[in-house]
Amino acid sequence: MTSDPIAKRLLLFSPAGVLRSVLPLRRAAARLGRLGFAVETDEAAALKTQRFAGDDEARLAALHRVAAARPSVALATRGGYGLTRLLDRIDWKRIAKSVEGGTRWVGMSDMTSLQLGLLAHSGGVTWAGPLACDDFGRSESEGGVDDVTQACFMEAMSGELEAVGFRTEAAFDGLEARGVLWGGNLCVVNSLLATPHFPRIRSGILFLEDVNEHPYRVERNLLQLQQAGVLDAQRAIVLGAFTAWKKSPNDRGYSLKTAIARVRAATKTPILTGLPFGHVPTKVSLPVGARVRLLVDGRDAFIGW
């Protein structure tokens, strides 16, 4: 990071789900401040309307306000649901201009809608990465801030991060693929299919994760992407974490591994697992929309840009 406080300006905003408490937001702001950012919180970040962080008009205005402010980092407080309601009314040119002006939009989960919508309408790189409250707002009793997540985020925001690595299965030794990195939350990606907000990426590297989705739902969503021609059009699929689902008495041996094997049998595109990304404490930061190179050496996989 540069020593110029303007270059380190970080703005917290809430584009989707309601903040049940402002304490995680305050903890996140304090921690990010200690990391060297000049932290500001959008005026509407703590609004509450049903399950949303303010009504649709308030959240849409917040997005456009953040874009106009052009901070160095625009970090979403949390995900949840809400951005889908706004997609048809977002001024994508305004968001794109902020990216051109140096703003790094960061988040995951429901933020996938904004990241892929921007990619579909205007191009431009955003960052799939931590959320303020979920990652920087946890109390010490809840585990605090994950060291890897924080370090990766800091390097990404300073421009120093050039690659991430992870362990995958042995079957992909020697694999090399180049293309645009895109993806995010699996259910959100699928919700964009057949809309103007779905990026038509061919020969890309598609990464996916999800939470609270049983493996049969993961399989169904992946097969929908395959049947829509999306999976076969990619160079590689990279799966992150699929967490917080519960086994069912109906499973009878069916598992996430079973689901992935079924999808692998349906597509010619290699499907790797092990990416440290998703609704988990330890997550990397990934440049959505950047051209990347995927390399696998033994079980060691690397995504570089």
Helices and strands as residue ranges (DSSP letters): E 9-13, H 23-34, E 38-41, H 56-69, E 73-76, G 83-85, G 87-89, H 92-100, E 104-107, H 111-121, E 126-128, I 132-136, G 140-142, H 147-158, E 163-167, G 170-172, E 176-185, H 186-191, E 205-211, H 215-227, E 236-243, H 256-266, E 271-273, E 286-288, E 291-297, E 300-304
